[in-house]
Amino acid sequence: MSQMQTRKKLIVIGGGAAGFFCAINAARLNPLLDVVILEKSSKVLTKVKVSGGGRCNVTHASFEINDMLDAYPRGKHFMRKELHQFSTKDTIEWFRERGVELKVESDGRIFPVSNQSQTIIDCFLQEINQYNVRVVYNKELSSIRKMANGFELTFKNSEERISGVDFICIATGGFPKLESFKFLMDVGVDVEPPVPSLFTFNIADKQLHALMGVSASQALVKLPACKLEQRGPVLITHWGLSGPAVLKLSSYAARDLQKLDYTFDAIVNWCPAFNESSMLEKLKAEKSLQRGLIGTKNIFSLTARLWEYLLLKSDVDPACSWQEIQQKKLVQLSKNICSDHYQVRGKTTFKEEFVTAGGVKLNEIDPLSMQSRKIPGLFFAGEIIDIDGITGGYNFQHAWSSGMVAARAISSQLQL
């Protein structure tokens, strides 16, 4: 029997990071596999393009698996099994073997040395050409049917059907609405309803908005309703609060905040080395020591604009001297520095890096193969699965790991 007669077909649904990684590696590992990527739009790898401000945050420099797991608010135990099969170290080596050198930045994020996401995209395009992976654009899946001779696929706005498909890998990314998962639910796949993750907090405070672009390198943000807190950089925007600490909180509290209809309180400690009590003692001590105007003497390494904002919020005139400040105003200032209260009313998606919590339930999938436990030949990779990570390269690592595990499992099922 000739090689052409024995070739099996893998169709990957979705031309994103996980889809490309699965397709490339499946074709590379088994030359008897005919691999096609179906992309619903006219572009591929769009998230790769915009990630990390156009630099592509490939992964994170947590080289021990246990160090990675806390970055996944949902699915960490499943993720452990993925990482044991394809880890951060494996990701770095995979790209290095293809001439893409990566670098680690001070916060642990890993980028291509070129600082260009196009470097990653070019690598993938070169790989699909090398292994004859075809990409078909403007092809949106409508339904999947399991037939005697494989799967049959139908498409939206088209009468075309593709049948005799041996393997399918669903790598569409996440969907914001449950009805978008209908093509999977129709074949009996259970789905966890999606909710947004990685978003910023909208706060109706014009004085705060005036500080747009101001940041604090280390602040502590608390969400009392969820009993969660996160420490890290905080950025003030023209709609409220953002930055790594806020984005991480939005991820860990994604389902709780959705239940609250994104109406909740946030408390910021701008100087987390202090609490209200110790801050008051510090301010009293400074009052007895300092000479000059309080507005020009910032003792807490806060930006000048943020310091002035906190003074005015505490009814302290920045042009007054330390000695002139009344005790009650010091009390208010210590409160606003260490327990600055905001009412959050809504959310804003973080740039183009939209992430959802939800997707195909983990008990539906074998973590050692990414194959459906109910439907042999049906595989999943990337954000379509109910796993999501915080910002910092973790979601891409899930895409690489799950894509590789699926590729290995698919290629190993073929008889050479």
C-alpha positions in Angstrom: 0.0 0.0 0.0 1.4 3.4 -1.0 2.1 6.2 1.5 -0.6 8.4 -0.2 -3.2 5.6 0.4 -2.3 5.3 4.1 -2.3 9.0 4.9 -4.7 9.9 7.7 -6.3 13.4 8.0 -6.1 15.7 11.0 -8.2 18.9 10.9 -7.3 21.6 13.5 -10.1 24.0 14.2 -8.5 27.4 14.9 -5.4 29.2 13.6 -4.2 30.5 16.9 -1.2 29.6 19.1 -2.5 26.2 20.3 -3.8 25.2 16.8 -0.6 26.0 15.0 1.5 24.2 17.7 -0.6 21.1 17.5 -0.7 21.1 13.7 3.1 21.7 13.2 4.1 19.1 15.7 1.6 16.4 14.6 2.8 16.8 11.0 6.5 16.8 12.1 6.1 13.7 14.2 4.3 11.6 11.6 4.7 12.1 7.9 1.7 9.9 7.2 -0.6 12.6 8.6 -2.3 15.1 6.3 -2.8 18.2 8.4 -5.2 21.1 7.7 -5.9 24.2 9.8 -9.3 25.7 9.4 -9.5 29.4 10.5 -12.8 31.2 10.7 -11.4 34.6 9.9 -9.0 36.0 7.3 -6.0 36.1 9.7 -4.1 33.7 11.9 -2.1 34.0 15.1 -3.7 37.3 16.0 -3.2 36.9 19.7 0.4 36.0 19.1 0.8 39.2 17.2 -0.6 41.5 19.9 0.6 39.7 23.0 3.1 41.6 25.2 2.6 44.9 23.4 3.5 43.3 20.1 6.5 41.4 21.5 4.8 38.1 22.3 5.1 37.0 25.9 6.0 33.4 25.0 6.1 31.9 28.4 7.2 32.5 32.0 10.5 31.8 33.7 9.2 29.4 36.3 11.3 26.3 35.6 9.9 24.1 38.4 6.5 22.8 37.6 5.1 23.6 41.1 6.2 27.2 40.7 4.0 27.5 37.6 0.8 26.1 39.0 -0.3 29.0 41.2 -0.6 31.1 38.1 -3.6 29.1 37.0 -6.7 30.0 39.0 -8.6 27.2 37.3 -7.2 23.8 36.2 -3.9 23.7 38.0 -4.0 20.0 38.7 -4.7 19.3 35.0 -2.0 21.8 34.1 0.5 19.9 36.2 0.0 16.8 33.9 0.4 19.0 30.8 3.7 20.5 32.1 5.2 17.2 33.0 4.9 16.3 29.3 5.9 19.7 27.9 7.3 22.3 30.2 8.7 25.8 30.1 12.2 24.4 29.5 10.8 22.3 26.6 9.2 25.5 25.1 12.5 27.4 25.2 14.4 24.5 23.7 11.7 24.0 20.9 12.1 27.6 19.8 15.9 27.5 20.2 16.1 24.5 17.9 14.4 26.6 15.2 16.7 29.6 15.6 14.4 31.6 17.9 16.4 32.8 20.9 14.3 33.9 23.9 15.2 36.2 26.8 14.0 36.4 30.4 13.0 39.9 31.7 13.2 41.0 35.3 9.6 40.2 36.1 10.0 36.6 34.7 8.3 37.1 31.4 10.0 35.5 28.4 10.1 37.2 25.0 12.0 36.7 21.8 15.4 38.5 21.8 14.1 40.4 18.7 11.3 41.9 20.8 9.0 41.3 17.8 6.0 38.9 17.9 6.6 38.5 14.1 9.6 36.4 15.0 7.3 33.8 16.5 4.8 34.1 13.7 7.6 33.7 11.0 8.8 30.6 12.8 5.4 29.0 12.7 4.8 29.9 9.1 8.2 28.4 8.2 7.3 25.2 10.0 3.9 24.7 8.4 5.5 25.2 5.0 8.2 22.7 5.9 5.7 20.0 6.9 3.1 20.8 4.3 0.4 21.9 6.7 -2.4 23.7 4.8 -4.3 26.7 6.2 -7.8 27.4 5.0 -9.2 30.8 5.8 -12.8 32.0 6.4 -14.0 28.6 7.4 -16.2 28.6 10.5 -17.2 25.3 11.9 -20.9 24.7 12.4 -21.2 21.0 13.4 -19.3 17.8 14.0 -20.7 14.3 13.5 -19.1 11.0 14.3 -19.5 8.7 11.3 -18.5 5.1 10.6 -15.6 6.3 8.4 -14.5 9.2 10.7 -15.9 12.7 11.4 -18.0 14.8 9.2 -17.8 18.6 9.4 -20.2 21.3 8.3 -19.6 25.0 8.1 -21.5 28.2 8.6 -22.8 30.0 5.5 -21.7 27.1 3.4 -23.2 23.8 2.1 -19.8 22.2 1.9 -19.2 19.1 4.1 -15.9 17.5 4.9 -16.1 13.8 5.7 -13.7 11.0 6.4 -11.7 13.0 8.9 -9.7 10.8 11.2 -8.8 13.3 13.9 -10.0 16.7 15.0 -8.3 19.1 17.4 -10.5 21.9 18.6 -8.2 24.9 19.3 -10.6 27.8 18.7 -9.6 29.8 21.8 -12.2 30.8 24.3 -15.7 32.0 23.6 -17.4 34.8 25.6 -20.9 33.2 25.3 -22.1 29.7 26.1 -24.0 29.4 22.8 -20.7 29.5 20.9 -19.9 26.1 22.3 -23.1 24.6 20.7 -21.2 22.6 18.1 -19.5 20.7 21.0 -22.5 20.5 23.3 -24.5 19.0 20.4 -22.1 16.0 20.4 -22.3 15.5 24.2 -19.3 17.5 25.4 -19.9 19.2 28.7 -18.9 22.9 29.0 -18.3 25.2 31.9 -20.1 28.5 31.1 -17.5 31.2 30.2 -17.0 34.4 32.2 -14.4 37.1 31.5 -10.9 37.0 33.1 -8.0 39.4 33.0 -9.9 42.7 33.1 -9.4 46.2 34.7 -11.6 47.8 37.3 -13.9 50.7 36.2 -14.1 53.4 38.9 -16.2 56.6 38.5 -13.7 59.0 40.1 -12.6 62.0 37.9 -9.9 62.9 40.3 -8.5 59.4 40.0 -8.8 59.5 36.2 -6.8 62.7 36.1 -3.8 60.6 37.3 -4.0 58.4 34.1 -0.6 56.9 33.5 0.6 57.1 37.1 1.7 53.8 38.7 2.8 52.4 42.0 5.5 49.8 41.8 4.2 47.8 44.8 0.7 48.2 46.1 -1.7 45.8 47.8 -5.2 45.5 46.3 -7.9 43.8 48.4 -11.4 42.6 47.4 -13.3 42.2 50.7 -16.3 40.6 49.0 -14.1 37.8 47.7 -11.6 37.7 50.6 -8.8 38.0 48.0 -5.8 40.3 47.8 -2.9 40.7 45.4 0.3 42.6 45.7 2.2 44.1 42.8 2.3 47.0 40.4 -0.9 49.1 40.0 -1.6 51.4 37.1 -4.1 54.2 37.1 -6.0 54.6 33.8 -8.6 57.0 32.4 -11.3 54.5 33.6 -9.9 53.2 36.9 -7.3 50.7 38.0 -5.2 48.3 36.1 -1.7 46.8 36.3 -0.5 43.3 37.2 -2.0 43.3 40.7 -5.5 44.2 39.4 -5.3 41.8 36.4 -4.3 38.9 38.7 -7.2 39.6 41.0 -9.6 39.7 38.1 -8.4 36.3 37.1 -8.6 34.7 40.6 -11.9 36.3 41.3 -13.4 35.9 37.8 -16.5 33.9 38.8 -17.1 35.7 42.0 -17.0 39.1 40.3 -19.3 37.9 37.6 -21.9 36.9 40.2 -21.5 40.4 41.7 -22.3 41.8 38.3 -18.9 43.6 38.5 -20.1 45.9 41.3 -17.8 45.6 44.3 -15.4 47.4 46.6 -11.7 47.5 46.2 -9.2 48.7 48.8 -5.7 49.8 47.9 -2.7 50.0 50.2 -0.3 52.2 48.3 2.5 51.5 50.9 2.0 47.8 51.9 4.9 47.9 54.2 2.6 49.7 56.6 -1.0 49.4 57.9 -3.1 52.3 59.1 -1.8 52.2 62.6 1.9 51.9 61.8 1.5 54.6 59.0 -0.1 57.0 61.5 2.9 56.5 63.9 5.2 57.1 60.9 3.4 60.3 59.9 3.5 61.6 63.5 7.3 60.9 63.7 7.8 62.7 60.4 5.8 65.7 61.5 8.2 66.2 64.4 11.3 65.7 62.1 10.4 67.3 58.8 10.9 70.9 57.8 9.3 72.3 54.7 6.1 71.7 52.8 4.4 68.3 52.9 3.6 68.4 49.2 7.3 68.7 48.2 8.5 66.1 50.7 7.4 62.6 49.7 8.8 60.1 52.1 7.2 56.9 50.7 8.6 56.7 47.1 5.2 57.4 45.6 5.1 59.5 42.5 4.6 63.2 43.1 1.2 63.2 41.4 -0.1 60.2 43.5 1.2 61.7 46.7 -0.6 65.1 46.0 -3.8 63.2 45.1 -3.7 61.3 48.5 -3.0 64.6 50.3 -5.9 66.4 48.7 -8.2 63.4 49.2 -7.3 63.7 52.9 -8.1 67.4 53.0 -4.4 68.2 53.4 -3.1 71.3 51.6 0.1 70.3 49.8 1.4 73.8 50.3 1.2 73.6 54.1 4.1 72.7 56.3 4.4 69.4 58.2 4.1 71.2 61.5 0.7 72.7 60.4 -1.1 69.5 59.8 -3.8 68.6 62.3 -3.9 65.3 64.0 -7.2 64.3 62.5 -5.9 65.0 59.0 -2.9 62.7 59.7 -5.4 60.0 60.7 -7.2 60.5 57.4 -4.0 60.5 55.4 -2.8 57.3 57.0 -6.2 55.7 56.1 -6.1 56.9 52.5 -2.5 55.7 52.0 -3.1 52.2 53.5 -6.9 51.6 53.0 -7.8 53.7 50.0 -11.4 52.7 49.2 -13.0 52.6 45.7 -16.3 51.5 44.4 -15.8 49.4 41.3 -18.7 49.6 38.8 -17.9 47.5 35.7 -14.9 46.2 33.9 -12.8 46.8 30.8 -11.1 44.1 28.8 -7.3 44.2 29.1 -6.1 45.4 25.6 -6.6 42.7 23.0 -5.5 39.9 25.3 -9.1 38.7 26.0 -9.2 35.6 28.2 -12.1 33.6 29.4 -12.6 31.4 32.4 -14.6 28.4 31.3 -14.7 26.0 28.4 -14.7 22.3 28.0 -14.8 20.7 31.4 -11.6 19.0 32.5 -13.3 15.7 33.3 -14.2 15.5 29.6 -10.5 15.3 28.6 -7.7 12.8 29.2 -4.8 15.0 30.3 -2.2 12.5 29.0 -3.5 12.9 25.4 -5.9 15.8 25.3 -8.4 13.4 23.8 -12.1 13.4 24.6 -13.0 10.7 27.0 -16.3 10.2 25.2 -15.4 10.7 21.6 -12.3 8.9 20.3 -10.4 11.0 17.7 -11.6 14.3 19.1 -8.9 16.4 20.8 -8.7 19.8 22.5 -5.9 22.4 22.9 -5.5 25.8 24.4 -8.1 28.1 25.8 -11.1 26.1 24.6 -10.3 24.0 27.7 -11.4 25.2 31.2 -7.9 26.3 32.1 -6.8 29.9 32.2 -3.8 31.6 33.6 -2.9 35.1 34.9 -1.0 37.5 32.7 2.7 36.8 32.2 3.0 34.1 29.5 1.1 31.4 31.3 -1.8 31.2 28.8 0.7 30.7 26.0 2.4 28.0 27.9 -0.9 26.2 28.2 -1.3 26.5 24.5 2.1 25.0 23.8 1.8 22.2 26.3 -1.7 21.1 25.4 -0.9 21.5 21.6 2.2 19.3 21.9 0.4 16.7 24.1 -2.4 16.4 21.5 0.1 16.3 18.6 2.1 13.5 20.2 -1.1 11.5 21.0 -2.5 11.9 17.4 0.8 11.0 15.7 1.3 8.0 17.9 -2.1 6.5 17.0 -1.0 6.1 13.4 0.6 2.8 12.2 3.8 3.5 10.4 
